[in-house]
Amino acid sequence: MARLIKYLAILILLAAIALIAYAYVGPWFGADFSAPSEEVRKPVVLNAD
């Protein structure tokens, strides 16, 4: 049981390292992490009776 927990912890650690590395190296390989930037305007109707 302890061996399973140890392997699971190592797997989680490696996944976290891979995710951080992808966040830093991804834009060099064409990954675009920027949020879409367009203005959205919608009318708001207030019900003030």
MARNUVEX-69168 format. One record per residue (C-alpha): z, x, y. Coordinates in steps of 0.02 Angstrom, whole numbers, plus 50000, padded with zeros to 5 digits. Each point is the difference from the previous one (the first is absolute). Example, Ala and Ser with C-alpha at 12.3 -4.5 7.8 and 13.67 -1.06 7.14 Angstrom:
<atoms>
+-------+-------+-------+
|     z |     x |     y |
+-------+-------+-------+
| 50390 | 50615 | 49775 |
| 49967 | 50069 | 50172 |
+-------+-------+-------+
</atoms>
This chain:
<atoms>
+-------+-------+-------+
|     z |     x |     y |
+-------+-------+-------+
| 50000 | 50000 | 50000 |
| 50041 | 50142 | 50118 |
| 49833 | 50082 | 49961 |
| 49909 | 49840 | 50049 |
| 50094 | 49991 | 50166 |
| 49963 | 50183 | 50032 |
| 49812 | 49976 | 49969 |
| 49999 | 49843 | 50107 |
| 50086 | 50093 | 50143 |
| 49874 | 50142 | 49988 |
| 49857 | 49876 | 49998 |
| 50067 | 49911 | 50155 |
| 50023 | 50167 | 50089 |
| 49822 | 50055 | 49959 |
| 49931 | 49832 | 50057 |
| 50093 | 50015 | 50165 |
| 49933 | 50176 | 50027 |
| 49823 | 49942 | 49959 |
| 50014 | 49854 | 50122 |
| 50060 | 50113 | 50140 |
| 49863 | 50127 | 49962 |
| 49869 | 49862 | 50003 |
| 50065 | 49938 | 50168 |
| 49976 | 50173 | 50075 |
| 49840 | 50053 | 49911 |
| 49914 | 49830 | 49986 |
| 49918 | 49999 | 50173 |
| 49910 | 50163 | 49958 |
| 49917 | 49911 | 49854 |
| 49949 | 49845 | 50096 |
| 50150 | 49887 | 49978 |
| 50033 | 49902 | 50160 |
| 50180 | 49946 | 50023 |
| 49985 | 49937 | 50179 |
| 50036 | 49819 | 50037 |
| 49856 | 49891 | 50060 |
| 50004 | 49995 | 50189 |
| 49922 | 49844 | 50071 |
| 50072 | 49879 | 50124 |
| 50029 | 49823 | 49938 |
| 50026 | 49858 | 50124 |
| 50044 | 49826 | 49940 |
| 50050 | 49853 | 50110 |
| 50176 | 49936 | 49982 |
| 50038 | 49817 | 50032 |
| 50179 | 49967 | 50048 |
| 50068 | 49826 | 49968 |
| 50107 | 49982 | 50158 |
| 50045 | 49815 | 50012 |
+-------+-------+-------+
</atoms>
